[in-house]
């Protein structure tokens, strides 16, 4: 999977907002929406569902977040595991 898609996923999960994700990653909001669309197709899951102004993660998104977060920052993952 494209590392940029993982970065977008982690940012959406942490901010719960496509606009805030775009600002964090210095990209446009349509670019974030396009990336989320690719992730949804690749993983065959909506991943996030709008609840008012907040993007709530689906159960699949909750389950894959730790692995994606660690893939984005391997040194941080090693620290968590005590390596």
Residue pairs with C-beta under 8 A, 6 or more apart in sequence:
1 42
2 38
3 71
3 72
4 35
5 35
5 38
5 39
5 42
6 68
6 71
6 72
7 25
7 72
8 21
8 25
8 32
8 35
8 36
8 39
9 36
9 39
9 47
9 61
9 64
9 65
9 68
10 65
10 68
10 69
10 72
11 20
11 21
11 24
11 25
11 32
12 18
12 21
12 32
12 36
12 47
12 48
12 55
13 48
13 57
13 61
13 65
13 68
13 69
15 21
15 24
16 48
16 54
16 55
16 56
17 53
17 54
17 55
18 29
18 32
18 33
18 36
18 55
19 29
21 32
22 28
22 29
22 31
22 32
25 32
36 47
36 48
39 47
40 46
40 47
43 60
43 64
45 58
45 60
45 61
46 58
47 57
47 58
47 60
47 61
48 55
48 56
48 57
48 58
48 61
49 55
49 56
49 58
50 56
57 65
69 76
69 77
70 76
70 77
70 80
71 77
